[in-house]
Amino acid sequence: MADGIGAGGDGWSGMDEEFTRKVATVGATAEGRALAATQTVGDPAAGRARPLGLPLRLRPGLREELAAFTAAYHRMVEAVVAAWEHDPRLREVLTLPEALRAQAAAARDTRVHLLRLDLLPQPDGRLGVLETNANGPGGLAVVGLARAAWRPLLTRHGIGLPRPLPADDAAWTGRWLLDLAERESGQRPDAMALLYPHRADRNAVRSYDDGLRTLGVRVLHADPRELRTGPDGGATLDGEPVRHAYAKISMRDLGQLAGELGPYLRAVRERALFVQNGLRARVIGDNKLCLAVLSDPRFADLFDPADHRLVRPAVPWSRNLALCDAPTVRRITRERERYVLKSPLDANGRGVVVGPETGGAAWAEAVGHAASGGWLVQEYLPSPRLRGGPEGPPVHHDLALGAVDGRLVSAFVRTGHEARLNVARSGRLHPLYL
């Protein structure tokens, strides 16, 4: 990967800066402003709609490299999920809350169908792995529709574009989910439930509603707590059997609501209800402590050697802090500018303590809390800067790659003035061509 990606200064040369400048010019036209005004992410009804940024592009030649990297990374995460049950080393490092541990142990799913890989590309050529989302990763469909919407206007202005990604198809959300459900359950659904806590952002599942309805599938919206167990042991909703669903349930909600989710958890665990990524694959694959496994050479035997050679250099030093010896903990406490602490199953930038941004006393307290809670400690990676950005001076950016069964299907970049680029904070989502 280092041969294909280089950089100078604090930037990353993988970004096509000439494309950025051209798109900024198109975005300033009346047509460009009108199109940009239609593109948002978040829930408008709750006042949380955020405008998307202008499209960005990676320089030619990186798509194939990133696709190969994503496929290898996906296989490694699946290897961790598959081995967790019978490898005591993994269960020591990759711990789960009590409410989820028994559920994961009883589940038999090991396939990670859908994931998003968040990266901080480094000036030295490394693709620094930030974290994995193997739950119900957002943004992939939104930016796919945005890429498709911008394509005619950019083409008319003479800006060349690479071939579309799968998520650029308006029916992609329905098509991949139906194909997967049919493969896993042996039945192509004519109805699909969209499951999410009612307090959650409904906009996160809106694209799935649209994609499924486009393909003629009847869609049911429900809070997973509303499911009941039917006479055959499967899940029902208002007395109707539910065999297939897309579940948008955060790991925090899954842990907090586990006591109220008996019928849902039982049906998924026993494979009477299909959901993407199942149960074990979700709580382990989404767990930030996976990076402690991928980073540690003691676990190399779990992985295909070629995959390990490709991926491991991109994974920053990462460990379960609870398992670090006293000298290591003292070093982490003393050298806060080198480290980040992450709560294993949090999301949206919650449960992240960035050493360089944290005062010494607060950092020492955070290290103690993280050690007792079994948090991830990770080498701090600075976010690269987007030079000649479309909306003003240089800004921090990341790179997010979405995959279905290890195949690259979508990508986006988040930009912002904070080191943490989550859209739930102040980050801005940009559709990415590659």
C-alpha positions as CSV (number, residue, x, y, z in Angstrom):
1,M,0.0,0.0,0.0
2,A,2.9,2.4,0.7
3,D,3.9,2.2,-3.0
4,G,0.5,3.6,-4.0
5,I,0.0,6.2,-1.4
6,G,2.4,8.9,-0.4
7,A,2.1,12.4,1.0
8,G,4.0,15.5,2.0
9,G,3.6,17.7,5.1
10,D,0.5,16.8,7.2
11,G,-1.6,15.9,4.1
12,W,-2.2,12.7,2.2
13,S,-1.6,12.6,-1.5
14,G,-4.3,10.1,-2.1
15,M,-6.8,13.0,-2.4
16,D,-7.2,14.4,-5.9
17,E,-6.8,18.1,-5.1
18,E,-7.4,19.3,-8.7
19,F,-10.8,17.5,-8.6
20,T,-11.5,19.3,-5.3
21,R,-10.8,22.7,-6.9
22,K,-13.0,22.0,-10.0
23,V,-15.9,20.8,-7.9
24,A,-15.7,23.9,-5.7
25,T,-16.2,25.9,-8.9
26,V,-19.2,23.9,-10.0
27,G,-20.6,24.0,-6.4
28,A,-20.6,27.8,-6.5
29,T,-22.9,27.8,-9.6
30,A,-26.7,28.2,-9.2
31,E,-27.1,24.6,-10.2
32,G,-24.5,23.4,-7.8
33,R,-25.9,25.4,-4.9
34,A,-29.4,24.1,-5.6
35,L,-28.2,20.5,-5.7
36,A,-26.2,20.8,-2.6
37,A,-29.2,22.2,-0.7
38,T,-31.1,19.0,-1.3
39,Q,-28.4,16.7,0.3
40,T,-28.5,16.2,4.0
41,V,-27.8,13.5,6.6
42,G,-29.6,13.1,9.9
43,D,-33.2,13.5,11.0
44,P,-34.9,16.7,9.7
45,A,-37.9,16.0,12.0
46,A,-35.7,16.2,15.0
47,G,-33.8,19.2,13.8
48,R,-30.6,17.2,13.3
49,A,-30.3,17.4,9.5
50,R,-26.8,18.3,8.5
51,P,-25.8,19.4,4.9
52,L,-23.4,17.1,3.0
53,G,-20.2,18.5,1.8
54,L,-19.2,18.7,-1.8
55,P,-18.0,15.6,-3.5
56,L,-14.3,14.5,-3.3
57,R,-12.3,12.1,-5.3
58,L,-9.2,9.9,-4.7
59,R,-6.6,9.9,-7.3
60,P,-6.7,7.2,-9.9
61,G,-5.3,3.8,-9.1
62,L,-6.3,3.6,-5.5
63,R,-9.6,1.9,-5.9
64,E,-8.1,-1.6,-6.5
65,E,-5.7,-1.2,-3.6
66,L,-8.4,-0.2,-1.2
67,A,-10.7,-2.9,-2.4
68,A,-8.0,-5.5,-1.7
69,F,-7.2,-4.0,1.7
70,T,-10.9,-4.0,2.6
71,A,-11.4,-7.6,1.6
72,A,-8.4,-8.8,3.6
73,Y,-9.5,-6.7,6.6
74,H,-13.0,-8.2,6.4
75,R,-11.6,-11.8,6.3
76,M,-9.5,-11.0,9.4
77,V,-12.5,-9.7,11.4
78,E,-14.5,-12.7,10.4
79,A,-11.6,-14.9,11.6
80,V,-11.8,-13.2,15.0
81,V,-15.5,-13.7,15.2
82,A,-15.3,-17.4,14.3
83,A,-12.5,-18.1,16.8
84,W,-13.8,-16.2,19.7
85,E,-16.0,-19.1,21.1
86,H,-13.2,-21.6,21.4
87,D,-10.0,-19.5,21.8
88,P,-9.5,-18.5,25.5
89,R,-6.9,-15.9,24.4
90,L,-9.5,-14.1,22.5
91,R,-12.1,-14.1,25.2
92,E,-9.6,-12.7,27.6
93,V,-8.7,-9.8,25.3
94,L,-12.1,-9.2,23.6
95,T,-14.4,-8.9,26.5
96,L,-18.1,-8.2,26.4
97,P,-20.6,-6.7,28.9
98,E,-22.4,-9.3,31.0
99,A,-25.7,-8.6,29.3
100,L,-24.2,-9.5,25.9
101,R,-21.6,-12.1,26.8
102,A,-24.1,-15.0,27.2
103,Q,-26.0,-14.0,24.1
104,A,-22.8,-14.0,22.0
105,A,-21.7,-17.3,23.4
106,A,-25.0,-18.9,22.6
107,A,-25.2,-17.5,19.0
108,R,-23.7,-19.4,16.1
109,D,-23.4,-16.7,13.5
110,T,-19.8,-15.9,12.4
111,R,-20.4,-14.1,9.1
112,V,-19.9,-10.3,9.0
113,H,-22.1,-9.4,6.1
114,L,-21.8,-5.6,6.3
115,L,-19.1,-3.4,7.7
116,R,-17.6,0.1,7.5
117,L,-13.9,0.6,8.0
118,D,-12.8,4.0,9.2
119,L,-9.3,5.0,8.4
120,L,-6.9,7.9,9.0
121,P,-4.4,7.8,6.1
122,Q,-1.0,8.9,7.2
123,P,1.6,11.0,5.4
124,D,4.1,8.1,5.5
125,G,1.8,5.9,3.3
126,R,0.1,3.9,6.1
127,L,-3.7,3.5,6.0
128,G,-4.1,3.9,9.8
129,V,-7.2,1.9,11.0
130,L,-9.3,3.9,13.3
131,E,-12.2,1.5,14.0
132,T,-14.7,-0.9,12.5
133,N,-18.5,-0.6,12.4
134,A,-20.0,-4.0,12.0
135,N,-23.4,-3.1,13.3
136,G,-25.6,-1.0,11.0
137,P,-23.1,1.5,9.6
138,G,-24.7,4.7,8.5
139,G,-23.7,7.0,5.7
140,L,-23.0,4.4,3.0
141,A,-26.3,4.7,1.2
142,V,-26.6,8.5,1.7
143,V,-23.3,9.2,0.0
144,G,-24.1,6.7,-2.7
145,L,-27.3,8.6,-3.7
146,A,-25.3,11.8,-3.5
147,R,-22.6,10.5,-5.8
148,A,-25.3,9.5,-8.3
149,A,-27.0,12.9,-8.0
150,W,-23.8,14.9,-8.6
151,R,-22.7,12.7,-11.6
152,P,-24.8,14.4,-14.4
153,L,-23.9,17.9,-13.3
154,L,-20.2,17.3,-12.9
155,T,-20.1,15.4,-16.2
156,R,-21.8,18.3,-18.0
157,H,-19.0,20.6,-16.7
158,G,-16.4,18.3,-18.2
159,I,-15.2,16.7,-15.0
160,G,-14.3,13.0,-15.5
161,L,-15.6,10.5,-13.0
162,P,-14.7,6.8,-12.3
163,R,-17.3,4.1,-12.7
164,P,-20.1,4.0,-10.1
165,L,-19.9,2.0,-6.8
166,P,-22.7,-0.4,-6.1
167,A,-24.3,1.9,-3.5
168,D,-24.8,4.6,-6.2
169,D,-27.9,2.6,-7.4
170,A,-31.0,3.9,-5.7
171,A,-32.2,0.4,-5.0
172,W,-28.9,-0.9,-3.6
173,T,-30.1,-0.9,0.0
174,G,-33.0,-3.2,-0.9
175,R,-31.1,-5.4,-3.4
176,W,-28.1,-6.4,-1.3
177,L,-30.3,-7.0,1.7
178,L,-32.8,-9.2,-0.2
179,D,-30.0,-11.1,-1.9
180,L,-28.3,-11.7,1.5
181,A,-31.5,-12.7,3.2
182,E,-32.3,-15.2,0.5
183,R,-28.8,-16.7,0.6
184,E,-28.8,-17.0,4.4
185,S,-32.4,-18.1,5.0
186,G,-33.2,-19.9,1.7
187,Q,-36.3,-17.7,1.2
188,R,-36.5,-14.4,-0.7
189,P,-38.5,-12.0,1.5
190,D,-41.7,-10.4,0.3
191,A,-41.8,-8.4,3.6
192,M,-38.9,-7.0,5.7
193,A,-39.0,-5.4,9.1
194,L,-36.9,-2.3,9.9
195,L,-36.0,-2.6,13.6
196,Y,-34.8,0.4,15.6
197,P,-35.6,1.9,19.0
198,H,-38.3,4.5,18.4
199,R,-36.1,7.1,20.2
200,A,-33.4,6.5,17.5
201,D,-32.9,8.5,14.3
202,R,-35.5,7.1,11.8
203,N,-33.5,8.7,9.0
204,A,-30.9,6.1,9.5
205,V,-33.2,3.5,8.0
206,R,-35.1,5.7,5.5
207,S,-32.9,4.6,2.6
208,Y,-33.6,1.0,3.4
209,D,-37.3,1.7,3.3
210,D,-37.0,3.4,-0.1
211,G,-34.8,0.6,-1.5
212,L,-37.0,-2.2,-0.4
213,R,-40.2,-0.5,-1.5
214,T,-38.6,0.2,-4.9
215,L,-38.2,-3.6,-5.3
216,G,-41.8,-4.3,-4.3
217,V,-41.1,-5.5,-0.7
218,R,-43.6,-4.6,2.0
219,V,-41.8,-2.8,4.9
220,L,-42.7,-2.9,8.6
221,H,-41.3,-0.4,11.0
222,A,-41.0,-1.5,14.6
223,D,-39.1,-1.1,17.9
224,P,-37.4,-4.5,18.5
225,R,-39.1,-4.5,22.0
226,E,-42.4,-4.9,20.2
227,L,-41.5,-8.3,18.9
228,R,-43.1,-11.4,20.5
229,T,-42.4,-15.1,20.3
230,G,-44.8,-17.0,18.1
231,P,-46.1,-20.6,18.5
232,D,-43.2,-21.9,16.3
233,G,-40.6,-20.1,18.3
234,G,-40.1,-17.4,15.7
235,A,-40.7,-13.7,16.1
236,T,-44.0,-12.0,15.5
237,L,-45.2,-8.4,15.2
238,D,-48.8,-7.8,16.0
239,G,-49.4,-11.5,15.4
240,E,-47.7,-11.6,12.0
241,P,-44.6,-13.8,11.7
242,V,-41.4,-11.8,11.0
243,R,-38.6,-13.8,9.3
244,H,-36.3,-11.1,7.9
245,A,-35.2,-7.7,9.2
246,Y,-32.7,-4.9,9.0
247,A,-31.6,-4.1,12.6
248,K,-30.4,-0.6,13.4
249,I,-29.7,-1.0,17.1
250,S,-26.7,0.6,18.6
251,M,-24.4,-1.5,20.8
252,R,-25.3,0.8,23.7
253,D,-29.0,0.2,23.2
254,L,-28.5,-3.5,22.7
255,G,-26.7,-3.8,26.1
256,Q,-29.1,-1.5,27.9
257,L,-32.3,-3.0,26.5
258,A,-31.2,-6.7,26.5
259,G,-33.6,-7.5,29.3
260,E,-36.5,-6.2,27.2
261,L,-35.4,-7.8,23.9
262,G,-36.0,-11.5,24.8
263,P,-38.1,-12.5,21.7
264,Y,-35.8,-10.5,19.4
265,L,-32.5,-12.0,20.8
266,R,-33.9,-15.5,20.9
267,A,-35.1,-15.4,17.3
268,V,-31.8,-14.0,16.0
269,R,-29.8,-16.4,18.2
270,E,-31.7,-19.4,16.9
271,R,-31.8,-18.1,13.3
272,A,-35.5,-17.9,13.2
273,L,-35.1,-14.2,12.4
274,F,-32.5,-13.1,9.8
275,V,-30.7,-9.8,10.5
276,Q,-27.6,-8.5,8.9
277,N,-24.4,-9.6,10.8
278,G,-26.5,-11.7,13.2
279,L,-25.7,-11.4,16.9
280,R,-22.2,-12.7,17.7
281,A,-20.7,-11.1,14.5
282,R,-22.2,-7.8,15.5
283,V,-21.1,-7.6,19.1
284,I,-17.6,-8.9,18.4
285,G,-17.0,-7.4,15.0
286,D,-18.2,-4.0,16.1
287,N,-16.1,-4.2,19.3
288,K,-13.1,-1.8,19.3
289,L,-11.1,-4.4,21.2
290,C,-10.9,-6.3,17.8
291,L,-8.0,-3.9,17.1
292,A,-6.2,-5.2,20.1
293,V,-6.3,-8.6,18.4
294,L,-5.3,-7.4,15.0
295,S,-2.4,-5.4,16.4
296,D,-0.9,-8.1,18.6
297,P,1.5,-10.4,16.9
298,R,0.6,-13.2,19.3
299,F,-2.6,-13.7,17.3
300,A,-1.0,-14.0,13.9
301,D,-1.9,-17.7,13.8
302,L,-5.6,-16.8,13.4
303,F,-5.1,-15.2,10.0
304,D,-4.2,-15.9,6.5
305,P,-0.5,-14.9,6.3
306,A,-1.0,-12.7,3.2
307,D,-3.9,-10.9,4.8
308,H,-1.9,-10.4,8.0
309,R,1.1,-9.0,6.1
310,L,-1.2,-6.5,4.3
311,V,-3.4,-5.3,7.2
312,R,-1.3,-5.4,10.3
313,P,1.1,-2.5,9.4
314,A,-2.1,-0.3,9.1
315,V,-3.3,-1.2,12.6
316,P,-1.9,1.2,15.2
317,W,-0.5,-0.3,18.4
318,S,-3.7,-1.3,20.3
319,R,-4.3,-3.3,23.5
320,N,-6.9,-4.0,26.2
321,L,-5.7,-1.6,28.8
322,A,-6.8,-3.9,31.6
323,L,-4.3,-6.5,30.5
324,C,-1.3,-4.1,30.2
325,D,1.5,-4.5,32.8
326,A,2.2,-1.7,35.4
327,P,5.2,-0.2,33.5
328,T,3.1,0.0,30.3
329,V,0.2,1.7,32.2
330,R,2.7,4.2,33.8
331,R,4.1,5.0,30.3
332,I,0.6,5.5,28.9
333,T,-0.2,7.8,31.8
334,R,3.0,9.8,31.5
335,E,3.0,10.1,27.6
336,R,-0.6,11.1,27.0
337,E,0.2,12.8,23.7
338,R,0.9,9.3,22.2
339,Y,-2.4,7.6,23.1
340,V,-6.2,7.4,22.8
341,L,-8.7,5.5,25.0
342,K,-11.8,4.0,23.6
343,S,-14.8,2.4,25.3
344,P,-15.3,-0.9,23.4
345,L,-18.9,-0.6,22.2
346,D,-19.6,3.1,22.2
347,A,-20.3,5.0,19.0
348,N,-20.6,8.6,17.5
349,G,-17.4,9.7,19.3
350,R,-18.7,8.9,22.8
351,G,-16.4,7.1,25.1
352,V,-13.3,8.4,23.4
353,V,-10.6,10.2,25.3
354,V,-7.9,11.7,23.1
355,G,-4.6,12.1,25.0
356,P,-3.3,15.2,23.2
357,E,-6.6,17.0,23.9
358,T,-6.8,16.0,27.6
359,G,-5.2,17.7,30.6
360,G,-2.7,15.7,32.7
361,A,-4.9,15.1,35.8
362,A,-8.0,14.3,33.7
363,W,-5.9,11.9,31.6
364,A,-4.6,10.1,34.6
365,E,-8.1,9.7,35.9
366,A,-9.3,8.5,32.5
367,V,-6.5,5.9,32.3
368,G,-7.5,4.5,35.7
369,H,-11.2,4.3,34.6
370,A,-10.3,2.7,31.3
371,A,-8.0,0.1,32.9
372,S,-10.7,-1.0,35.3
373,G,-13.3,-1.1,32.5
374,G,-11.2,-3.0,30.0
375,W,-11.1,-0.2,27.4
376,L,-9.0,-0.1,24.3
377,V,-5.8,1.9,24.4
378,Q,-4.5,2.8,21.0
379,E,-1.6,4.7,19.5
380,Y,-2.7,8.2,18.6
381,L,-2.8,8.9,14.9
382,P,-3.1,12.5,13.8
383,S,-5.8,13.1,11.2
384,P,-4.5,14.2,7.8
385,R,-5.4,17.6,6.4
386,L,-7.3,18.2,3.2
387,R,-5.4,20.8,1.3
388,G,-7.3,23.2,-0.8
389,G,-10.5,22.1,0.8
390,P,-13.8,22.9,-0.9
391,E,-15.2,25.0,1.9
392,G,-12.2,27.2,3.2
393,P,-8.9,26.5,4.8
394,P,-7.3,23.1,5.3
395,V,-9.4,20.8,7.5
396,H,-9.0,17.4,9.1
397,H,-10.3,14.4,7.2
398,D,-10.7,10.7,7.4
399,L,-11.6,7.9,4.9
400,A,-14.4,5.5,5.4
401,L,-14.9,2.3,3.2
402,G,-18.1,0.3,3.2
403,A,-18.1,-3.4,2.3
404,V,-20.7,-6.2,1.8
405,D,-19.1,-9.7,2.2
406,G,-15.8,-8.0,1.9
407,R,-16.6,-6.3,-1.4
408,L,-16.2,-2.5,-1.6
409,V,-19.6,-0.9,-2.1
410,S,-19.4,2.7,-0.9
411,A,-17.0,5.3,0.5
412,F,-17.0,8.7,2.0
413,V,-14.8,11.3,3.7
414,R,-15.6,13.2,6.8
415,T,-14.0,16.7,7.3
416,G,-14.0,19.0,10.2
417,H,-11.9,21.3,12.5
418,E,-12.0,18.8,15.4
419,A,-9.8,15.8,15.5
420,R,-12.9,13.6,16.1
421,L,-14.8,13.8,12.8
422,N,-18.0,12.0,13.8
423,V,-21.1,13.6,12.0
424,A,-22.8,13.3,15.4
425,R,-20.3,15.9,16.6
426,S,-19.2,18.6,14.1
427,G,-17.9,16.5,11.2
428,R,-19.2,16.9,7.6
429,L,-19.9,14.0,5.3
430,H,-18.6,14.1,1.7
431,P,-19.5,11.7,-1.0
432,L,-16.3,10.2,-2.4
433,Y,-15.5,9.0,-5.9
434,L,-12.8,6.4,-6.3
